[in-house]
Amino acid sequence: MEKYRLLQRRYRLEVLRLNPDQYLQGGHHLISEDAEKGLNFISSEAHLYALKRSRSWRVFVNRERVLGNLISSQALCFNLFTDLKMGILQKDPAASRVIKNMFPTLPIEKIISVDLEKLPRIQGFKKVATSFDTILVFKGPKSVESIIGLEVKYLEGLDERRVGRGKQWHSLAASFGIFNKKGLAEYPPKFGFNQIARNFLLTLAYARYPQKKVYNFTLGLKEDKETQEKVKRFKNGLKKSFSQMVQFIPLEDLVKRGLSASDGKYRDVLQKFQIRYFA
Protein backbone atom coordinates (compact mmCIF):
# COMPACT_ATOMS: atom_id res chain seq x y z
CA MET A 1 0.00 0.00 0.00
CA GLU A 2 3.06 2.25 -0.01
CA LYS A 3 2.17 3.43 -3.53
CA TYR A 4 -0.90 5.21 -2.11
CA ARG A 5 1.26 7.02 0.44
CA LEU A 6 3.51 8.08 -2.42
CA LEU A 7 0.41 9.19 -4.32
CA GLN A 8 -0.52 11.56 -1.49
CA ARG A 9 2.98 13.03 -1.39
CA ARG A 10 2.83 13.54 -5.14
CA TYR A 11 -0.63 15.12 -4.79
CA ARG A 12 0.79 17.59 -2.30
CA LEU A 13 3.69 18.40 -4.61
CA GLU A 14 2.06 18.37 -8.07
CA VAL A 15 -1.60 19.28 -7.44
CA LEU A 16 -1.44 21.47 -4.33
CA ARG A 17 2.02 22.75 -5.38
CA LEU A 18 3.10 23.48 -1.82
CA ASN A 19 6.51 24.84 -0.98
CA PRO A 20 8.86 21.81 -1.14
CA ASP A 21 11.28 23.51 1.27
CA GLN A 22 8.65 23.09 4.02
CA TYR A 23 8.23 19.37 3.30
CA LEU A 24 11.79 18.16 2.94
CA GLN A 25 11.17 15.13 5.14
CA GLY A 26 8.33 13.88 2.96
CA GLY A 27 5.58 12.19 4.90
CA HIS A 28 1.87 12.61 4.40
CA HIS A 29 1.03 15.52 6.70
CA LEU A 30 0.36 19.16 5.92
CA ILE A 31 1.99 21.85 8.02
CA SER A 32 -0.57 23.60 10.24
CA GLU A 33 -0.71 26.72 8.07
CA ASP A 34 -1.65 24.69 4.96
CA ALA A 35 -3.97 22.42 6.93
CA GLU A 36 -5.98 25.36 8.27
CA LYS A 37 -6.55 26.56 4.69
CA GLY A 38 -8.54 23.40 4.00
CA LEU A 39 -6.07 21.90 1.53
CA ASN A 40 -6.91 18.37 2.70
CA PHE A 41 -10.36 18.74 1.13
CA ILE A 42 -11.48 18.74 -2.47
CA SER A 43 -14.42 21.09 -1.94
CA SER A 44 -15.08 24.06 0.31
CA GLU A 45 -18.24 22.33 1.57
CA ALA A 46 -16.24 19.34 2.81
CA HIS A 47 -13.74 21.61 4.58
CA LEU A 48 -16.40 23.73 6.30
CA TYR A 49 -18.45 20.72 7.34
CA ALA A 50 -15.41 18.91 8.75
CA LEU A 51 -14.60 22.02 10.79
CA LYS A 52 -18.16 22.16 12.08
CA ARG A 53 -18.19 18.50 13.07
CA SER A 54 -14.78 18.75 14.76
CA ARG A 55 -16.21 21.36 17.16
CA SER A 56 -18.97 19.08 18.40
CA TRP A 57 -18.29 17.15 21.59
CA ARG A 58 -20.68 14.45 20.36
CA VAL A 59 -18.42 13.26 17.53
CA PHE A 60 -14.96 11.74 17.29
CA VAL A 61 -13.24 13.96 14.74
CA ASN A 62 -9.56 14.43 15.51
CA ARG A 63 -9.15 17.97 14.22
CA GLU A 64 -5.42 17.74 13.55
CA ARG A 65 -5.81 14.42 11.75
CA VAL A 66 -8.78 15.36 9.62
CA LEU A 67 -7.32 18.73 8.58
CA GLY A 68 -3.69 17.77 8.13
CA ASN A 69 -3.28 14.05 7.49
CA LEU A 70 -3.44 13.35 3.76
CA ILE A 71 -4.12 9.62 4.23
CA SER A 72 -6.80 10.10 6.89
CA SER A 73 -9.91 8.04 6.17
CA GLN A 74 -11.92 10.65 8.07
CA ALA A 75 -10.88 13.33 5.58
CA LEU A 76 -11.56 10.89 2.73
CA CYS A 77 -15.07 10.30 4.07
CA PHE A 78 -15.81 14.04 4.22
CA ASN A 79 -14.42 14.43 0.70
CA LEU A 80 -16.62 11.65 -0.66
CA PHE A 81 -19.95 12.32 1.01
CA THR A 82 -20.25 15.95 2.16
CA ASP A 83 -21.41 17.45 -1.14
CA LEU A 84 -23.91 14.61 -1.57
CA LYS A 85 -25.17 15.20 1.98
CA MET A 86 -25.72 18.87 1.24
CA GLY A 87 -27.50 17.96 -1.99
CA ILE A 88 -29.90 15.67 -0.13
CA LEU A 89 -30.60 18.44 2.39
CA GLN A 90 -31.40 20.75 -0.52
CA LYS A 91 -33.63 18.06 -2.07
CA ASP A 92 -31.48 17.97 -5.19
CA PRO A 93 -32.58 14.97 -7.31
CA ALA A 94 -29.10 14.81 -8.85
CA ALA A 95 -27.60 13.93 -5.45
CA SER A 96 -30.15 11.14 -4.96
CA ARG A 97 -29.38 9.81 -8.43
CA VAL A 98 -25.64 9.57 -7.63
CA ILE A 99 -26.21 7.72 -4.35
CA LYS A 100 -28.69 5.30 -5.92
CA ASN A 101 -26.14 4.47 -8.58
CA MET A 102 -23.43 3.94 -5.96
CA PHE A 103 -25.55 1.16 -4.40
CA PRO A 104 -27.29 -0.45 -7.40
CA THR A 105 -28.31 -3.66 -5.59
CA LEU A 106 -30.34 -1.83 -2.93
CA PRO A 107 -34.05 -1.04 -3.36
CA ILE A 108 -33.57 2.72 -2.93
CA GLU A 109 -36.56 4.85 -3.90
CA LYS A 110 -35.87 7.95 -1.81
CA ILE A 111 -32.79 9.08 0.12
CA ILE A 112 -33.89 10.47 3.49
CA SER A 113 -30.56 11.58 4.98
CA VAL A 114 -26.79 11.30 4.87
CA ASP A 115 -24.91 11.80 8.15
CA LEU A 116 -21.14 11.86 8.68
CA GLU A 117 -19.42 11.00 11.97
CA LYS A 118 -22.78 10.12 13.45
CA LEU A 119 -22.64 9.31 17.14
CA PRO A 120 -25.65 7.06 17.70
CA ARG A 121 -28.01 7.32 20.63
CA ILE A 122 -28.82 3.73 21.49
CA GLN A 123 -31.29 2.58 24.09
CA GLY A 124 -29.54 0.93 27.02
CA PHE A 125 -26.14 2.49 26.25
CA LYS A 126 -25.27 5.55 28.31
CA LYS A 127 -22.19 6.12 26.19
CA VAL A 128 -21.16 4.66 22.84
CA ALA A 129 -17.42 5.17 22.36
CA THR A 130 -17.49 5.12 18.58
CA SER A 131 -19.28 6.84 15.72
CA PHE A 132 -20.45 5.82 12.27
CA ASP A 133 -18.26 7.14 9.47
CA THR A 134 -21.40 7.58 7.39
CA ILE A 135 -25.03 6.66 7.90
CA LEU A 136 -27.48 6.72 4.99
CA VAL A 137 -31.22 6.37 5.52
CA PHE A 138 -33.49 5.58 2.58
CA LYS A 139 -37.00 4.44 1.80
CA GLY A 140 -37.64 1.44 -0.39
CA PRO A 141 -40.81 -0.24 -1.69
CA LYS A 142 -43.93 0.34 0.45
CA SER A 143 -41.99 3.18 2.18
CA VAL A 144 -39.98 0.72 4.27
CA GLU A 145 -37.04 2.58 5.84
CA SER A 146 -33.55 1.12 5.66
CA ILE A 147 -30.21 2.14 7.15
CA ILE A 148 -26.79 1.76 5.56
CA GLY A 149 -23.95 1.93 8.07
CA LEU A 150 -20.64 2.63 6.32
CA GLU A 151 -17.13 2.10 7.64
CA VAL A 152 -14.64 3.82 5.33
CA LYS A 153 -11.00 2.73 5.12
CA TYR A 154 -8.10 4.02 3.04
CA LEU A 155 -4.72 2.79 4.25
CA GLU A 156 -5.65 1.61 7.73
CA GLY A 157 -7.38 -1.73 8.12
CA LEU A 158 -10.22 -2.78 10.37
CA ASP A 159 -9.20 -2.64 14.02
CA GLU A 160 -8.90 -6.10 15.55
CA ARG A 161 -8.74 -4.92 19.17
CA ARG A 162 -11.42 -6.55 21.30
CA VAL A 163 -13.44 -4.10 23.37
CA GLY A 164 -16.95 -4.09 24.74
CA ARG A 165 -16.65 -7.39 26.60
CA GLY A 166 -19.22 -6.39 29.21
CA LYS A 167 -22.63 -8.00 29.57
CA GLN A 168 -24.22 -5.06 27.77
CA TRP A 169 -22.53 -5.82 24.46
CA HIS A 170 -22.98 -9.57 24.69
CA SER A 171 -26.63 -9.11 25.65
CA LEU A 172 -27.04 -6.94 22.56
CA ALA A 173 -25.51 -9.64 20.35
CA ALA A 174 -27.67 -12.32 21.97
CA SER A 175 -30.85 -10.25 21.59
CA PHE A 176 -30.41 -10.17 17.82
CA GLY A 177 -29.07 -13.73 17.63
CA ILE A 178 -26.64 -12.83 14.85
CA PHE A 179 -24.00 -15.54 15.30
CA ASN A 180 -23.88 -19.13 14.12
CA LYS A 181 -21.78 -21.71 16.00
CA LYS A 182 -18.59 -20.46 14.39
CA GLY A 183 -19.37 -16.88 15.36
CA LEU A 184 -20.24 -17.80 18.95
CA ALA A 185 -16.86 -19.51 19.24
CA GLU A 186 -15.16 -16.42 17.78
CA TYR A 187 -16.83 -14.05 20.29
CA PRO A 188 -17.13 -15.89 23.61
CA PRO A 189 -18.45 -14.02 26.69
CA LYS A 190 -14.98 -13.44 28.17
CA PHE A 191 -13.83 -11.54 25.08
CA GLY A 192 -15.02 -8.31 23.53
CA PHE A 193 -15.82 -7.45 19.92
CA ASN A 194 -13.53 -6.19 17.19
CA GLN A 195 -14.38 -3.15 15.06
CA ILE A 196 -16.44 -4.86 12.39
CA ALA A 197 -18.57 -6.71 14.96
CA ARG A 198 -19.14 -3.53 17.00
CA ASN A 199 -20.11 -1.59 13.87
CA PHE A 200 -22.65 -4.21 12.87
CA LEU A 201 -24.19 -4.46 16.33
CA LEU A 202 -24.46 -0.69 16.60
CA THR A 203 -26.12 -0.46 13.18
CA LEU A 204 -28.68 -3.08 14.18
CA ALA A 205 -29.34 -1.32 17.49
CA TYR A 206 -29.54 2.14 15.93
CA ALA A 207 -32.02 0.84 13.36
CA ARG A 208 -33.93 -1.01 16.09
CA TYR A 209 -33.84 -3.96 13.75
CA PRO A 210 -36.18 -5.33 12.42
CA GLN A 211 -38.07 -2.03 12.68
CA LYS A 212 -35.76 -0.80 9.91
CA LYS A 213 -33.84 -2.91 7.43
CA VAL A 214 -30.07 -2.87 7.85
CA TYR A 215 -27.02 -2.91 5.58
CA ASN A 216 -23.50 -2.70 6.96
CA PHE A 217 -20.81 -2.02 4.36
CA THR A 218 -17.07 -1.53 4.59
CA LEU A 219 -15.58 0.65 1.86
CA GLY A 220 -11.91 0.14 1.04
CA LEU A 221 -9.38 -0.12 -1.75
CA LYS A 222 -9.51 -3.08 -4.14
CA GLU A 223 -5.95 -3.94 -3.16
CA ASP A 224 -6.77 -4.05 0.54
CA LYS A 225 -7.03 -7.83 0.69
CA GLU A 226 -6.55 -7.87 4.46
CA THR A 227 -9.72 -5.86 5.12
CA GLN A 228 -11.64 -7.96 2.60
CA GLU A 229 -10.55 -11.12 4.39
CA LYS A 230 -11.66 -9.71 7.76
CA VAL A 231 -15.09 -8.90 6.34
CA LYS A 232 -15.33 -12.40 4.84
CA ARG A 233 -14.33 -14.02 8.14
CA PHE A 234 -16.93 -12.01 10.03
CA LYS A 235 -19.65 -12.91 7.52
CA ASN A 236 -18.79 -16.59 7.93
CA GLY A 237 -19.59 -16.32 11.64
CA LEU A 238 -23.07 -14.87 11.05
CA LYS A 239 -26.37 -16.60 10.47
CA LYS A 240 -27.34 -16.42 6.81
CA SER A 241 -30.00 -13.73 7.21
CA PHE A 242 -27.45 -11.41 8.87
CA SER A 243 -24.54 -12.37 6.65
CA GLN A 244 -26.45 -10.94 3.68
CA MET A 245 -26.42 -7.52 5.35
CA VAL A 246 -22.60 -7.32 5.49
CA GLN A 247 -20.43 -6.54 2.48
CA PHE A 248 -17.07 -5.15 1.37
CA ILE A 249 -17.37 -2.60 -1.46
CA PRO A 250 -14.29 -1.39 -3.37
CA LEU A 251 -14.04 2.38 -3.17
CA GLU A 252 -12.95 2.51 -6.80
CA ASP A 253 -16.15 0.77 -7.96
CA LEU A 254 -18.40 2.93 -5.78
CA VAL A 255 -16.91 6.15 -7.17
CA LYS A 256 -17.02 4.87 -10.75
CA ARG A 257 -20.72 4.07 -10.42
CA GLY A 258 -21.37 7.48 -8.88
CA LEU A 259 -19.56 9.19 -11.75
CA SER A 260 -21.65 7.38 -14.34
CA ALA A 261 -24.78 9.03 -12.92
CA SER A 262 -23.39 12.46 -12.08
CA ASP A 263 -22.99 15.83 -13.72
CA GLY A 264 -22.17 19.35 -12.63
CA LYS A 265 -20.69 19.77 -9.17
CA TYR A 266 -21.05 16.10 -8.17
CA ARG A 267 -19.13 14.97 -11.23
CA ASP A 268 -16.46 17.55 -10.50
CA VAL A 269 -16.09 16.38 -6.90
CA LEU A 270 -15.94 12.68 -7.82
CA GLN A 271 -13.40 13.32 -10.57
CA LYS A 272 -11.23 15.24 -8.12
CA PHE A 273 -11.70 12.38 -5.66
CA GLN A 274 -10.42 9.87 -8.23
CA ILE A 275 -7.33 11.97 -8.91
CA ARG A 276 -6.73 12.51 -5.22
CA TYR A 277 -7.05 8.94 -3.99
CA PHE A 278 -6.67 6.51 -6.91
CA ALA A 279 -4.73 8.07 -9.80
N, C-alpha and C positions, 0 to 999 in steps of 0.2 A: 504493500500500500504506500510505499515511499514515493511513488510517482505522483500521488495526489498531494502529498506535502510539497513536492517540487512544483506542482502545478500552482499551488497557492503562492509560493514565493515568486513564480514567474508572473502571476496575476498582479501581484503587488508592484513588480518592476515594470512590466510591459503595458498593463492596462491602467493601473492607478498612477504609474510613473512617479513614484515617490523618490525622494532624495536618497540615492544609494549610499551616500556617506553616513546616513543615520541608521542603516541596516547592514552594516558590514558583517555582522555575525550571522546573517541569514535568519533562520527560524521562521515561524509563521505567526508572529505577533506584530501588531501595529504599535508604534509609540503612542503615548497617551494623547498627544496633540492631534495626530491623524485619526485615532480612534474616536475622539470626541466629535470630529467632523462628520462621522457616519460613514466612513469609507468601507466599513465591513458589510454594508448593505447595498443592494442593487436598486433600491427605490427609496425615495424620501419617506414614503408611507411606512415602509418596514423599519427604517431608522427611528422615526417618531414613535411608532407603536412599541418597539422594543424598549425605548427610553421610558415610556409610560408604564409598561409592565414591570420594569426593573424597580420602579418606585413603590410598588405595592407590596406590603408585607405578606400578602396572601399568595404570593407566587415565589418560585425558586429560580429567579433569573440572576445569575452572577454577572453584575454589571460590567466588570472588567473583562470577563470572558466573552460575553456576548458582543461587546463593542470592539474588542481588540484582538480576539483570537480568530485568525482566518480559517481554521479548521473546526471551529466550534459548531456542533450540530444544532445548538440553540439558535445561533445566527442563521444557519442554513434553513431552519424551520421558519423563522420570521421572513427570510427572503422568499421562500416558496409559497407561503400561505397568506401573508398579510394583505396583499392587494386583492386576493380573492375574498378574504374575509370582509374587507371594506366594500367590495362589490356586492356581496350578499346583503350587507346592511343597507346598501342603497337600492336594493331590489333590482340589480342589474342582471337581466337574463343572460348576458354574455358570461358572467361569472359562474352562474349555475351550469351553463353549457360546458364550460371547461372542467368543472368538478365532476359532472356526470361522465364525461369522457375519460377522466382519470381512473374511474372505477366502473368500467363497463359491465362487469358481472353483477353489480348490485341493482336492485329494483328502485332506483332513485327517480321520484317524480317531482319532488320539490325540496330544495336545500333550505333548512330552517336556520341553521347557524353554523359558524366556524369559530372556534375558540382556541387561542394559543396559550400555552402555559396555564392550563386550567387546573386549579386546585379544587378537587371535588369535595363537596359536603356529603358525607355518607353516614346514614343512620347507624348509630352504635359506635362510631369512631369519633372520639373527641378531637383527635389530630391525625391527619394523614400526611406522613412525611415524604410525599412525592407529588408530582403534578403530571398531568397529561401533556405531552408535547403539543398535540393537536386533538381536538374533539370536534367531529362533524355530526350534526343531527339532521336527518332527512325524513321525509315522509314517502312511503311507498304506496302500493295498491291498497285501496280501502282506507287510506290515510293512516296506516300503521306507522308509528314512529320507530326509527332505528338510530342507533348510535355507532359511530366508527371511532374507536380509540386508536390513535396513531402514535407509535414510538419511532422517532426519526434518528437514524444513525448516519454518520459520515465515515470517520476513521476510527471511532471508538466502538467496540463491540458491546453486546448486551452484558450487563453486570451480573456476574455469577455469585456475588456475595449473598449469603442467606440471612435475611432479616425477617422480622415479623413472626417469630416463633411462638408468640403468646397464644393463648386460647382463642383470643378474638379472631385472629387470622385463620386459624385452623377451623374454628366454628363457621367462619364465612365460607371456606372451601367446602366443608361438609354440608352446609345448607344448600349449596347449589349442586353438590354431588358431581363435580366435574371430572374426577380422576377415575381411570380404570385401575386394575391391579398394579400395573407397571407404574402408574403415576403415584399411587398410594405408597409404593415402596420408595419412590424417588423423593417424596415429601412426607416423611414420618413426623409424628407429633413433636419429637425432640429437636427437629430442625426447622428453620424458617424457610422462606420462599425467595427464590432469585428474582431478578428484575422482570423477566417475561411472565412469570407466574403472578407476581404482585400486580403487574399492569392488567392482566386478564381479569383477576379477581376484582380489582377496582372498577374496571369497565362494567362488569356484570352488576356490581353493587350500585354504581352510579346510575345505571339504566334500570335498576330494580327489576332485573330480568326475572320472569319473562314479560313484564309489563311493556318493555321496549325490546326490540330485537337488537342483537349485539354483533359487532364485527371488531376484531382486534388485530390490527395489521402492524407489522414492522417494516419500515422503509429503509433500505440500505443499498449500497453499491452492488452491482452484479458480481464483482470480484470478491465480495466479502463472504467467502464460503463459510467462515467460522460462525458468523451470525445466522446464516441460513441453516447450518447444521443444528444450532441451538434451538431455532424455531421448530425444526423437524423433530428434534428429540422431545420437545415439550408437547407437540401435537400427538406424538406417539403415546404419551402418558394420559391423554384425555379420552373420555368416552366419545364415541363417534359424533354425536349431536353437537358437542362442544368443539371437537377438533375442526369441524367445518367452519367455525367462526374465526380461526386463527390462520394467518397467512403471512409469508414474506413477499414483499413487492419490490422489485428493483426500482430504485429511484429513476434510473435512465428511462425505463419503460413508462413510468408514471408521467414524467415530464414530456416525453414524446407524444403520448396520447393527449395530454393537455394542449400541446402545441397544435395538434391536428384539428382542434376545435376552437382555436383562439384567434383573435385579431386585435388590432389596436393595442392598448396598454398591456393587456394580459399576454399577448404574443411577445411584446417587447420585453416584459419581465422574464418570461420563460426562456426566451432566447439568451438573455443576459445570464440567466441561471445556468444554462447549458455551458456557456463559455466559462463561467466562473468555476463550476464544480466538475465538469466532465471533459472539457476540451483538451 
